[in-house]
Amino acid sequence: MSDSEKVNNYKIKINKNLLYEFLLCDEEEMGNSHIDEVHKVISIVINKHFSAYISLKTDLIAQTFTVILDRRGGFDPERDAYNYIYTQARNEIGNNIYRWSKEYKTEDTLNYREPGCDIDVETLDLPSAIVKYAHYLSGEADYTIKRIAKKDATDILVFLRVNEKKPVSDVPDFLKEKKHSVNVLYKLIKDLINL
């Protein structure tokens, strides 16, 4: 008694007799052919339902096989062995992926701070606007858009420009004269504030 499953335009032949034997025999009687048939069913489930997680295939096969091996006692011989293993595999793989992705999300949302990030900004000689927004400027606090007071904008812009890491090109000639530079800087800051 054999059946086949079509996955990604490939036919995978499944020997249902070996699946029945796998579910009903003792562990001493179990051979590599039984294990290979169960691995085929698990591979079909992964390819059909969880192809986005194909990089986890070996881990999923090992984990799922262990669970199916433990749950063999719950198999009713009146039922279809293929459907039993397929359902067990699909449920177990889905549970594992959910659990593993939940663990990754939990690790990402922990409030872990790298050593050296615990700088006490109040003890530094910084303008009050910088202290007020220090957690946003340092990247410690997440934000998409942050509104800042107009009175703080100048201090923040100057601080960011002074502490910018990339090399600054020479000042244009028209800004070298103090009279022009004050007017240009004033207009630039005014335009930025009025955005």
Secondary structure as GFF3:
##gff-version 3
##sequence-region A 1 195
A	DSSP	beta_strand	2	7	.	.	.	ID=ss1
A	DSSP	beta_strand	10	15	.	.	.	ID=ss2
A	DSSP	alpha_helix	16	24	.	.	.	ID=ss3
A	DSSP	three_ten_helix	27	29	.	.	.	ID=ss4
A	DSSP	alpha_helix	32	49	.	.	.	ID=ss5
A	DSSP	three_ten_helix	51	56	.	.	.	ID=ss6
A	DSSP	alpha_helix	57	70	.	.	.	ID=ss7
A	DSSP	three_ten_helix	72	74	.	.	.	ID=ss8
A	DSSP	alpha_helix	81	109	.	.	.	ID=ss9
A	DSSP	three_ten_helix	121	123	.	.	.	ID=ss10
A	DSSP	alpha_helix	128	132	.	.	.	ID=ss11
A	DSSP	alpha_helix	134	137	.	.	.	ID=ss12
A	DSSP	alpha_helix	150	162	.	.	.	ID=ss13
A	DSSP	alpha_helix	173	176	.	.	.	ID=ss14
A	DSSP	alpha_helix	178	193	.	.	.	ID=ss15
###
